[in-house]
């Protein structure tokens, strides 16, 4: 089982934000950053340092996998 650290998740969010900055008056995040923000927030609240990839939804999995390919 593959795990994603909170640092990797934060880096991926920042990557997607740089690729597609927040837009609109409400500053909506792009789809990828938004999908990763939910598990990131849960990790912060729970004090978790890593999570299994299996708990991510398909959009978040795709976003993190595509980010990891850029490294």
N, C-alpha and C positions, 0 to 999 in steps of 0.2 A: 504494500500500500504506500503510495506516495503522499508526503506531507508538504504543506506550504507554510512557511514561517510568516509571522506577522510583518517582518521586515520585507520579505519578498512581496507580500500582498500590498504593502504601502508603496514599494517601488513600482509595482505594476499599475497601481492607481495613478501615481504621478506620471508614469510613462503615457498612459492613455489620456490623461488631462493635457499633457504637452502635445499629443497628436491631434486632439480635438478639444480645444478649450471650452469651458462652460459657456452656454449661450442663453440669450433671452434676458429679459428683465429679472427673471427669477434665478438666473445663472444655473440652468439645468446641466447636470453632468452628462457626458456622452454615455451611450448604452453600456460600454465596457466598464468604465469607471464606476458607473452607478451599480452595476451588477457586483463589482468587487467591494463596494463600500459597505454593503449590508453585512457580509461575513467579517469584514474588518472591524466594524463597530461592535459586533457580537464578541469578537475576540478581545477587544479592549474591555468591555463590560465584564466578561468572564475571567479576565486575567490570563487568557490562553496565549501561549507562545507559538503554537502551530496547530494546524487543522488538517485532517485528511482531505485529499482532493475529492473523495466520494461525496462529501457533504455539500459541495458547490453545485449550483444549478448549471445547466448547459451553457448559458451565456457567460457565467463567471469562469467556468472551466475553459472555455474557448479563449476568453480574454487573457487568462493567466498563461495558458499554453502558448498563445501567440506572442505574449510578452517575453516568455522564457526563450523563444526562438531568436529574439533580437539580441540576446546576451552573447 
